Amino acid sequence: MLCEKCGKYSATTYLKQTIKGRTVGMNVCSHCAMELGLGSMLSTFGLNMDDIFSSFLNKASARTADRQKLCPKCGKSLHEIATSGRVGCDLCYTTFRTELLTSIEKIHGHVRHAGKVSASAGEEIKVKRQLAQLKESMNHAIAEQNFEEAASLRDAIRDLEGKGNHHA
């Protein structure tokens, strides 16, 4: 990805700024990051994301250099990923899983993507899961011929479905 400020070099830094409640993000190269005053801030911490990501992948890259595995979808090699600090596509994660897991864990602290969900979407997911669990319990109660429990669960399902309809 090219720098969104100059359009000349590869973007190495993501700048995110919130002003009066409005968040704006921009990918910039190291040159533009320096111009914006970010270079001195990052050097204070001794951080260079290109160096960090590359150093994590150097060992894995050296091990696979002789067989030079390529992603079947985008054609990127592990060396290209290590050099750029970016995977080419979603299939790169599967293709280079072994090599990337250690690096991803060191950078993020974990390897499972939790994602971001808005509060309303999170509540919707929670209700859907609860409904599925109640329906499963109701079906089990019917199979066991425990009709009182099944009726109680049916009522709980109706109440929960009714609450979901009020938010829509």
Solvent accessible surface area in square Angstrom, and as a share of the most:
residue,aa,sasa,rsa
1,M,129,0.57
2,L,102,0.51
3,C,3,0.02
4,E,99,0.44
5,K,96,0.41
6,C,46,0.27
7,G,39,0.38
8,K,150,0.64
9,Y,103,0.39
10,S,74,0.48
11,A,5,0.04
12,T,41,0.24
13,T,28,0.16
14,Y,128,0.49
15,L,40,0.20
16,K,123,0.52
17,Q,98,0.44
18,T,83,0.48
19,I,103,0.52
20,K,203,0.86
21,G,73,0.71
22,R,176,0.64
23,T,70,0.41
24,V,80,0.46
25,G,32,0.30
26,M,55,0.24
27,N,18,0.09
28,V,0,0.00
29,C,1,0.01
30,S,59,0.38
31,H,100,0.45
32,C,6,0.03
33,A,4,0.03
34,M,131,0.59
35,E,127,0.57
36,L,76,0.38
37,G,39,0.38
38,L,25,0.13
39,G,10,0.10
40,S,76,0.49
41,M,99,0.44
42,L,46,0.23
43,S,78,0.50
44,T,109,0.63
45,F,139,0.58
46,G,64,0.61
47,L,77,0.38
48,N,74,0.38
49,M,90,0.40
50,D,50,0.26
51,D,88,0.46
52,I,46,0.24
53,F,28,0.12
54,S,26,0.17
55,S,66,0.43
56,F,60,0.25
57,L,0,0.00
58,N,87,0.45
59,K,162,0.69
60,A,5,0.04
61,S,12,0.08
62,A,74,0.57
63,R,148,0.54
64,T,6,0.04
65,A,60,0.47
66,D,126,0.65
67,R,156,0.57
68,Q,80,0.36
69,K,69,0.29
70,L,98,0.49
71,C,2,0.01
72,P,107,0.67
73,K,128,0.54
74,C,54,0.32
75,G,38,0.37
76,K,52,0.22
77,S,5,0.03
78,L,6,0.03
79,H,110,0.49
80,E,81,0.36
81,I,0,0.00
82,A,5,0.04
83,T,88,0.51
84,S,54,0.35
85,G,27,0.26
86,R,92,0.34
87,V,38,0.22
88,G,37,0.36
89,C,27,0.16
90,D,99,0.51
91,L,61,0.31
92,C,0,0.00
93,Y,110,0.42
94,T,94,0.55
95,T,26,0.15
96,F,1,0.00
97,R,144,0.53
98,T,107,0.62
99,E,12,0.05
100,L,2,0.01
101,L,54,0.27
102,T,77,0.45
103,S,1,0.00
104,I,36,0.18
105,E,90,0.40
106,K,125,0.53
107,I,54,0.28
108,H,121,0.54
109,G,59,0.57
110,H,99,0.44
111,V,74,0.43
112,R,190,0.69
113,H,160,0.71
114,A,83,0.65
115,G,32,0.31
116,K,191,0.81
117,V,86,0.49
118,S,69,0.44
119,A,96,0.74
120,S,87,0.56
121,A,39,0.30
122,G,29,0.28
123,E,93,0.42
124,E,98,0.44
125,I,69,0.35
126,K,128,0.54
127,V,31,0.18
128,K,119,0.51
129,R,174,0.63
130,Q,86,0.38
131,L,27,0.14
132,A,62,0.48
133,Q,126,0.56
134,L,34,0.17
135,K,86,0.37
136,E,126,0.57
137,S,41,0.26
138,M,39,0.17
139,N,90,0.46
140,H,114,0.51
141,A,4,0.03
142,I,82,0.42
143,A,84,0.65
144,E,112,0.50
145,Q,135,0.60
146,N,65,0.33
147,F,125,0.52
148,E,152,0.68
149,E,81,0.36
150,A,8,0.06
151,A,35,0.27
152,S,69,0.44
153,L,25,0.13
154,R,96,0.35
155,D,65,0.34
156,A,38,0.30
157,I,11,0.06
158,R,145,0.53
159,D,94,0.49
160,L,23,0.11
161,E,67,0.30
162,G,26,0.25
163,K,123,0.52
164,G,33,0.32
165,N,114,0.59
166,H,156,0.69
167,H,157,0.70
168,A,124,0.96
